[in-house]
Amino acid sequence: MLARPDTNPIAPVPIGRLQTADAGEDSASAGTAPVGSVLALVRVRADVDWDALEPHGVYARIGRPVFLGALLLAGLPFALALAALVAPINACVFGSFRRVFFLQPRVGHRGHVFQIWKFRTMREAQRGAHDSWSTGEDVLRVTRFGRFLRSSHLDELPQVWNVLSGDMALIGPRPEMIEIEQWASVHVPGFEERLVLRPGLTGLAQITQGYTQNDAAAYAEKLRINREYLRTLSFLGDVRVVLRTIAWMVCGRGWTSFRGRRRAPSVGRG
């Protein structure tokens, strides 16, 4: 069984009835989300016509679930083997098996909040997760081994559990923290539309941009890439995302920063 992280998990609930941890990876307890953040997200999502945004076609309805399911079954043994190697090393880095993993509320499919699993990569934060992210302090808190995990995307391995539990898919948009989702929805109109798909362990935006800070241009580009992926949704496009993800991990490019001129290549039609 997985060692229990030192956070208090909550069940997936719709926006408007949620709780959130306030200190990122190193929160020891969960508290109530700021009312303003919750209400802002409720207002944003009340205007979204999810059914109209839902992709149609044979591949979207049948082919994609079959392909991603087969891919999950094929990759699961490798993911478990890698996780078994990473977990004890991370336990040594943080001094306890209880601190190998961390849980954090993220905004997922159609605005529902769920708890995301990750390997812990950061030392204790002096401020909340959102403040740490917005000032860039989170970069300074990453351990040496955490840098390797982030660069190789191995810190995302525990999210296989989120895929198995139905909160995520192998390919899809990145799920953001509640405060970041609210910030992006305000600064980038339509940003929430990408959540018509289940958030992904990987995705076209993730392997094109890498990590993004509080840069409205970066989040606008993220929305553009996700819209392009949705518009050209196809089997060949998903195969390209998988192959590029493998190359991205091997080359250790997972922890790269957004560059304004970087553009996502077409994922193709099929």
Phi, psi and omega in degrees: 000153178288141176295141184281121179293162181271054171226161180259107184288158175230156179284152177301128181221157177292156174304137181112342177222065188227164171233158180213146173285146188252007183223035173060223184297331191256020176289136178261352180208163180252146179230185181275136179294147177305132184301321180300319179296315182296313182295324178296319179292323178298316180296319180297313186283342177294337183265359184270125175267088186297322182297323179290330181278340184301129179291144180243178181109162184296317182294316182297320185274327186236308186298315183295313177300322179293315180298312182292326176295317178295321179296320178297315180297320181290324184270347185302314179300320179294319180297317180295321180295317178294319179297324179294334177278321184287319188304309181294328177294316179295327176297322177292322181297318185259358173079011181194141175291339177292340183253014178293317182249163167218154178246142179212135177295133176228156178269122186244217188306121179056031175086005178281141181268137177220169180264119180269141177260137175212159167285135180294136180231352187243149169286174183298138180272144175276337180231182181292165184299317182293317178297319179297319179292316187290334180262353182084004182295333183298330179297321182288340183272353184286132178287167179298315177292327177297325177298319177296316180298318181290318181296326180266357183066013179288343176294343181273353185307318180299345179289352171304325177296320176297325177292315181296327181276355176091001179282334183226170172238170177292324181234131180170184180289157179284131176281130183262161170297156184302312182294323180290321178300318179295314180300313182293323180294330178283317186274339180231093181304133180088002184301326183289345184297333181297339183281010171294336172261152174296140179300151187247152172294328169223174181182168183299319180293319182299320183268005175253318184263324193078213181276145179238142175266194183281070182238113183299325179297321179294320181285330173294320176294322177299317177297318179300317181295317180294323177294321178295319177299316181294320182293325184251026184307124183198164177297313181296323177297317179292323177298318178297320178298317180297313182295319178291328177296316178299314179297320179299317180291315181297322180278355179065038182261010185296330183253052176260162183258158179292139172238129188306329184270356181287132181239147179278133174289157178297139178273355173083169179240152179197000000 
